[in-house]
Amino acid sequence: MNKVVVFRCTLGCILPLLVCCGGNPSGLAPGPLNACPDAPNCVSSMDPREKHAVEPFRYAGDWTAARDRLVRLLAEMTRTRVVTVQETYIHAECRSRIFRFVDDLEFYFIPEAGVIHVRSAARTGYSDFGVNRKRVEEIRRLWADTK
């Protein structure tokens, strides 16, 4: 009984600090996406390291139509908020279900190649238990299902 009380008190004190420390990320900006940190809580199609690498998204046709389609897809996802939509760049925030941790989801379009690079990264913590990779692959599945 005592251990449970101590655990709950500790958790109650630490979690708010972790959530508060997850402020706006540094380094997010339109243009080529940043490489992932060494921590296994990030995936990116512009990071060549195997533990972080994912394939970019591909599209045919008008890139602005592809961008608008992707923005609509993201807006329909639960716990996801589109923060920035610029010419060739999209930034969204995704919140975890229970603790409400924020992950950053970025897309960078290369119109002449029909490619959308993607980066999904946790703002806090070391491991994300594969959440960012699963998120990107779910978006890829939804992307393939919409036209």
PyRosetta script that sets phi, psi and omega in degrees:
from pyrosetta import init, pose_from_sequence

init()
pose = pose_from_sequence("MNKVVVFRCTLGCILPLLVCCGGNPSGLAPGPLNACPDAPNCVSSMDPREKHAVEPFRYAGDWTAARDRLVRLLAEMTRTRVVTVQETYIHAECRSRIFRFVDDLEFYFIPEAGVIHVRSAARTGYSDFGVNRKRVEEIRRLWADTK")
pose.set_psi(1, -46.1)
pose.set_omega(1, -179.7)
pose.set_phi(2, -61.3)
pose.set_psi(2, -41.0)
pose.set_omega(2, -180.0)
pose.set_phi(3, -63.9)
pose.set_psi(3, -37.4)
pose.set_omega(3, 179.4)
pose.set_phi(4, -64.8)
pose.set_psi(4, -43.9)
pose.set_omega(4, 179.8)
pose.set_phi(5, -63.4)
pose.set_psi(5, -45.8)
pose.set_omega(5, 179.4)
pose.set_phi(6, -62.0)
pose.set_psi(6, -43.7)
pose.set_omega(6, 179.4)
pose.set_phi(7, -60.5)
pose.set_psi(7, -47.6)
pose.set_omega(7, -179.5)
pose.set_phi(8, -63.6)
pose.set_psi(8, -40.5)
pose.set_omega(8, 178.5)
pose.set_phi(9, -65.0)
pose.set_psi(9, -43.8)
pose.set_omega(9, 179.0)
pose.set_phi(10, -62.6)
pose.set_psi(10, -46.9)
pose.set_omega(10, 179.0)
pose.set_phi(11, -61.0)
pose.set_psi(11, -40.7)
pose.set_omega(11, 179.9)
pose.set_phi(12, -65.8)
pose.set_psi(12, -27.7)
pose.set_omega(12, 178.8)
pose.set_phi(13, -85.6)
pose.set_psi(13, -36.4)
pose.set_omega(13, -174.9)
pose.set_phi(14, -81.1)
pose.set_psi(14, -42.3)
pose.set_omega(14, -176.1)
pose.set_phi(15, -57.2)
pose.set_psi(15, -46.2)
pose.set_omega(15, 178.2)
pose.set_phi(16, -59.7)
pose.set_psi(16, -34.3)
pose.set_omega(16, 178.0)
pose.set_phi(17, -66.1)
pose.set_psi(17, -42.4)
pose.set_omega(17, 178.8)
pose.set_phi(18, -63.7)
pose.set_psi(18, -41.8)
pose.set_omega(18, -179.9)
pose.set_phi(19, -66.2)
pose.set_psi(19, -42.3)
pose.set_omega(19, -179.7)
pose.set_phi(20, -67.3)
pose.set_psi(20, -32.2)
pose.set_omega(20, -178.4)
pose.set_phi(21, -74.5)
pose.set_psi(21, -10.2)
pose.set_omega(21, -178.8)
pose.set_phi(22, -88.2)
pose.set_psi(22, 51.7)
pose.set_omega(22, -179.6)
pose.set_phi(23, -69.3)
pose.set_psi(23, -165.9)
pose.set_omega(23, -179.7)
pose.set_phi(24, -59.0)
pose.set_psi(24, 136.0)
pose.set_omega(24, -177.4)
pose.set_phi(25, -74.8)
pose.set_psi(25, 150.7)
pose.set_omega(25, 175.1)
pose.set_phi(26, -94.6)
pose.set_psi(26, 151.6)
pose.set_omega(26, 175.3)
pose.set_phi(27, 88.2)
pose.set_psi(27, -2.6)
pose.set_omega(27, 177.0)
pose.set_phi(28, -81.4)
pose.set_psi(28, 123.3)
pose.set_omega(28, 179.3)
pose.set_phi(29, -161.4)
pose.set_psi(29, 152.0)
pose.set_omega(29, 177.0)
pose.set_phi(30, -56.8)
pose.set_psi(30, 143.3)
pose.set_omega(30, 179.8)
pose.set_phi(31, 124.0)
pose.set_psi(31, -174.4)
pose.set_omega(31, 179.4)
pose.set_phi(32, -51.5)
pose.set_psi(32, 138.3)
pose.set_omega(32, -174.1)
pose.set_phi(33, -76.3)
pose.set_psi(33, 146.6)
pose.set_omega(33, 178.4)
pose.set_phi(34, -64.6)
pose.set_psi(34, 152.4)
pose.set_omega(34, 173.5)
pose.set_phi(35, -69.1)
pose.set_psi(35, 156.7)
pose.set_omega(35, 176.5)
pose.set_phi(36, -73.5)
pose.set_psi(36, 151.0)
pose.set_omega(36, 172.1)
pose.set_phi(37, -70.3)
pose.set_psi(37, 176.1)
pose.set_omega(37, 179.7)
pose.set_phi(38, -67.9)
pose.set_psi(38, -25.1)
pose.set_omega(38, -179.9)
pose.set_phi(39, -61.8)
pose.set_psi(39, 145.1)
pose.set_omega(39, -177.6)
pose.set_phi(40, -83.1)
pose.set_psi(40, 42.3)
pose.set_omega(40, -178.6)
pose.set_phi(41, -118.9)
pose.set_psi(41, 29.7)
pose.set_omega(41, -174.9)
pose.set_phi(42, -152.7)
pose.set_psi(42, 143.0)
pose.set_omega(42, 170.7)
pose.set_phi(43, -132.1)
pose.set_psi(43, 149.8)
pose.set_omega(43, -179.4)
pose.set_phi(44, -156.5)
pose.set_psi(44, 141.1)
pose.set_omega(44, 176.3)
pose.set_phi(45, -78.9)
pose.set_psi(45, -7.2)
pose.set_omega(45, 177.9)
pose.set_phi(46, -104.9)
pose.set_psi(46, 6.2)
pose.set_omega(46, 178.7)
pose.set_phi(47, -106.5)
pose.set_psi(47, 117.3)
pose.set_omega(47, -175.2)
pose.set_phi(48, -76.3)
pose.set_psi(48, -12.3)
pose.set_omega(48, -178.0)
pose.set_phi(49, -69.7)
pose.set_psi(49, 133.2)
pose.set_omega(49, -173.1)
pose.set_phi(50, -55.7)
pose.set_psi(50, -40.2)
pose.set_omega(50, -176.0)
pose.set_phi(51, -69.7)
pose.set_psi(51, -15.4)
pose.set_omega(51, -179.4)
pose.set_phi(52, -112.7)
pose.set_psi(52, -17.0)
pose.set_omega(52, -169.9)
pose.set_phi(53, -72.5)
pose.set_psi(53, 137.4)
pose.set_omega(53, 168.4)
pose.set_phi(54, -136.3)
pose.set_psi(54, 160.4)
pose.set_omega(54, 178.2)
pose.set_phi(55, -77.0)
pose.set_psi(55, 146.2)
pose.set_omega(55, 173.6)
pose.set_phi(56, -72.3)
pose.set_psi(56, 165.1)
pose.set_omega(56, 174.5)
pose.set_phi(57, -84.2)
pose.set_psi(57, 153.0)
pose.set_omega(57, 179.1)
pose.set_phi(58, -127.9)
pose.set_psi(58, 153.3)
pose.set_omega(58, 178.9)
pose.set_phi(59, -151.5)
pose.set_psi(59, 160.6)
pose.set_omega(59, 174.9)
pose.set_phi(60, -120.2)
pose.set_psi(60, 149.2)
pose.set_omega(60, 177.6)
pose.set_phi(61, 96.2)
pose.set_psi(61, -157.1)
pose.set_omega(61, -174.4)
pose.set_phi(62, -67.9)
pose.set_psi(62, 126.7)
pose.set_omega(62, -177.4)
pose.set_phi(63, -69.7)
pose.set_psi(63, -30.0)
pose.set_omega(63, 179.2)
pose.set_phi(64, -69.7)
pose.set_psi(64, -34.1)
pose.set_omega(64, 175.3)
pose.set_phi(65, -66.7)
pose.set_psi(65, -38.8)
pose.set_omega(65, 177.6)
pose.set_phi(66, -65.5)
pose.set_psi(66, -42.0)
pose.set_omega(66, 177.9)
pose.set_phi(67, -61.5)
pose.set_psi(67, -46.5)
pose.set_omega(67, -179.6)
pose.set_phi(68, -63.2)
pose.set_psi(68, -38.7)
pose.set_omega(68, 177.4)
pose.set_phi(69, -63.0)
pose.set_psi(69, -42.6)
pose.set_omega(69, 179.4)
pose.set_phi(70, -66.6)
pose.set_psi(70, -40.5)
pose.set_omega(70, 178.2)
pose.set_phi(71, -61.7)
pose.set_psi(71, -43.3)
pose.set_omega(71, 177.9)
pose.set_phi(72, -62.5)
pose.set_psi(72, -43.2)
pose.set_omega(72, 179.2)
pose.set_phi(73, -60.4)
pose.set_psi(73, -46.0)
pose.set_omega(73, -179.6)
pose.set_phi(74, -65.3)
pose.set_psi(74, -39.0)
pose.set_omega(74, -179.0)
pose.set_phi(75, -64.5)
pose.set_psi(75, -24.8)
pose.set_omega(75, -179.6)
pose.set_phi(76, -86.9)
pose.set_psi(76, -9.2)
pose.set_omega(76, -178.4)
pose.set_phi(77, -79.7)
pose.set_psi(77, 139.7)
pose.set_omega(77, 179.4)
pose.set_phi(78, -68.6)
pose.set_psi(78, 146.3)
pose.set_omega(78, 177.8)
pose.set_phi(79, 56.4)
pose.set_psi(79, 26.9)
pose.set_omega(79, 178.7)
pose.set_phi(80, -123.3)
pose.set_psi(80, 133.3)
pose.set_omega(80, -179.9)
pose.set_phi(81, -128.5)
pose.set_psi(81, 123.1)
pose.set_omega(81, 176.1)
pose.set_phi(82, -76.1)
pose.set_psi(82, 122.0)
pose.set_omega(82, -175.4)
pose.set_phi(83, -98.4)
pose.set_psi(83, -44.8)
pose.set_omega(83, -174.6)
pose.set_phi(84, -136.5)
pose.set_psi(84, 131.9)
pose.set_omega(84, 170.7)
pose.set_phi(85, -128.9)
pose.set_psi(85, 111.5)
pose.set_omega(85, 176.5)
pose.set_phi(86, -119.1)
pose.set_psi(86, -178.0)
pose.set_omega(86, -172.1)
pose.set_phi(87, -48.6)
pose.set_psi(87, -56.2)
pose.set_omega(87, -178.0)
pose.set_phi(88, -122.2)
pose.set_psi(88, 24.5)
pose.set_omega(88, -174.2)
pose.set_phi(89, -143.5)
pose.set_psi(89, 137.2)
pose.set_omega(89, 174.5)
pose.set_phi(90, -130.3)
pose.set_psi(90, 135.9)
pose.set_omega(90, 173.5)
pose.set_phi(91, -126.0)
pose.set_psi(91, 130.2)
pose.set_omega(91, 176.7)
pose.set_phi(92, -130.5)
pose.set_psi(92, 156.6)
pose.set_omega(92, 174.9)
pose.set_phi(93, -114.2)
pose.set_psi(93, 135.0)
pose.set_omega(93, 179.0)
pose.set_phi(94, -119.6)
pose.set_psi(94, 130.7)
pose.set_omega(94, -178.7)
pose.set_phi(95, -106.1)
pose.set_psi(95, 140.1)
pose.set_omega(95, 176.7)
pose.set_phi(96, -71.7)
pose.set_psi(96, 152.9)
pose.set_omega(96, -173.6)
pose.set_phi(97, -64.4)
pose.set_psi(97, -47.4)
pose.set_omega(97, -171.2)
pose.set_phi(98, -91.7)
pose.set_psi(98, -55.4)
pose.set_omega(98, -174.0)
pose.set_phi(99, -93.1)
pose.set_psi(99, -5.3)
pose.set_omega(99, 175.8)
pose.set_phi(100, 65.0)
pose.set_psi(100, 27.7)
pose.set_omega(100, 174.7)
pose.set_phi(101, -64.0)
pose.set_psi(101, 148.3)
pose.set_omega(101, -178.4)
pose.set_phi(102, -104.3)
pose.set_psi(102, 131.2)
pose.set_omega(102, 171.1)
pose.set_phi(103, -112.5)
pose.set_psi(103, 146.8)
pose.set_omega(103, 177.7)
pose.set_phi(104, -100.2)
pose.set_psi(104, 133.4)
pose.set_omega(104, -179.4)
pose.set_phi(105, -121.4)
pose.set_psi(105, 120.9)
pose.set_omega(105, -177.1)
pose.set_phi(106, -125.9)
pose.set_psi(106, 147.4)
pose.set_omega(106, 176.5)
pose.set_phi(107, -132.9)
pose.set_psi(107, 137.7)
pose.set_omega(107, 179.7)
pose.set_phi(108, -130.0)
pose.set_psi(108, 119.4)
pose.set_omega(108, -176.8)
pose.set_phi(109, -89.4)
pose.set_psi(109, 137.7)
pose.set_omega(109, 168.7)
pose.set_phi(110, -117.5)
pose.set_psi(110, 89.2)
pose.set_omega(110, -171.5)
pose.set_phi(111, -56.0)
pose.set_psi(111, -40.4)
pose.set_omega(111, -176.4)
pose.set_phi(112, -68.7)
pose.set_psi(112, -16.3)
pose.set_omega(112, -179.4)
pose.set_phi(113, -107.8)
pose.set_psi(113, -7.4)
pose.set_omega(113, -177.1)
pose.set_phi(114, 66.1)
pose.set_psi(114, 35.8)
pose.set_omega(114, -174.5)
pose.set_phi(115, -123.4)
pose.set_psi(115, 141.0)
pose.set_omega(115, 172.2)
pose.set_phi(116, -121.9)
pose.set_psi(116, 112.8)
pose.set_omega(116, 175.6)
pose.set_phi(117, -80.5)
pose.set_psi(117, 150.6)
pose.set_omega(117, -176.4)
pose.set_phi(118, -134.2)
pose.set_psi(118, 144.8)
pose.set_omega(118, 174.0)
pose.set_phi(119, -141.1)
pose.set_psi(119, 129.8)
pose.set_omega(119, 176.8)
pose.set_phi(120, -130.8)
pose.set_psi(120, 123.9)
pose.set_omega(120, -173.2)
pose.set_phi(121, -144.1)
pose.set_psi(121, 142.8)
pose.set_omega(121, 174.4)
pose.set_phi(122, -75.5)
pose.set_psi(122, 142.5)
pose.set_omega(122, 175.9)
pose.set_phi(123, -80.8)
pose.set_psi(123, -30.9)
pose.set_omega(123, -176.2)
pose.set_phi(124, -129.0)
pose.set_psi(124, 161.3)
pose.set_omega(124, 175.4)
pose.set_phi(125, 85.5)
pose.set_psi(125, 176.4)
pose.set_omega(125, -178.4)
pose.set_phi(126, -104.0)
pose.set_psi(126, -55.9)
pose.set_omega(126, -179.6)
pose.set_phi(127, -107.1)
pose.set_psi(127, 147.4)
pose.set_omega(127, 176.5)
pose.set_phi(128, -114.2)
pose.set_psi(128, 7.8)
pose.set_omega(128, 179.6)
pose.set_phi(129, 56.9)
pose.set_psi(129, 31.8)
pose.set_omega(129, 176.5)
pose.set_phi(130, 81.3)
pose.set_psi(130, 9.2)
pose.set_omega(130, -176.1)
pose.set_phi(131, -62.1)
pose.set_psi(131, -43.5)
pose.set_omega(131, -177.3)
pose.set_phi(132, -67.1)
pose.set_psi(132, -39.4)
pose.set_omega(132, 176.7)
pose.set_phi(133, -64.4)
pose.set_psi(133, -44.2)
pose.set_omega(133, 178.7)
pose.set_phi(134, -61.5)
pose.set_psi(134, -40.3)
pose.set_omega(134, 179.6)
pose.set_phi(135, -61.1)
pose.set_psi(135, -47.3)
pose.set_omega(135, -179.3)
pose.set_phi(136, -62.5)
pose.set_psi(136, -41.7)
pose.set_omega(136, -179.6)
pose.set_phi(137, -69.4)
pose.set_psi(137, -32.4)
pose.set_omega(137, 174.8)
pose.set_phi(138, -67.4)
pose.set_psi(138, -41.6)
pose.set_omega(138, 176.9)
pose.set_phi(139, -63.7)
pose.set_psi(139, -38.8)
pose.set_omega(139, 178.2)
pose.set_phi(140, -61.5)
pose.set_psi(140, -42.1)
pose.set_omega(140, 178.6)
pose.set_phi(141, -63.6)
pose.set_psi(141, -45.5)
pose.set_omega(141, 178.7)
pose.set_phi(142, -64.8)
pose.set_psi(142, -38.5)
pose.set_omega(142, 177.9)
pose.set_phi(143, -59.4)
pose.set_psi(143, -44.0)
pose.set_omega(143, 180.0)
pose.set_phi(144, -67.1)
pose.set_psi(144, -29.8)
pose.set_omega(144, -178.3)
pose.set_phi(145, -81.8)
pose.set_psi(145, -16.3)
pose.set_omega(145, -179.4)
pose.set_phi(146, -108.3)
pose.set_psi(146, 148.2)
pose.set_omega(146, 176.8)
pose.set_phi(147, -135.2)
pose.dump_pdb("model.pdb")
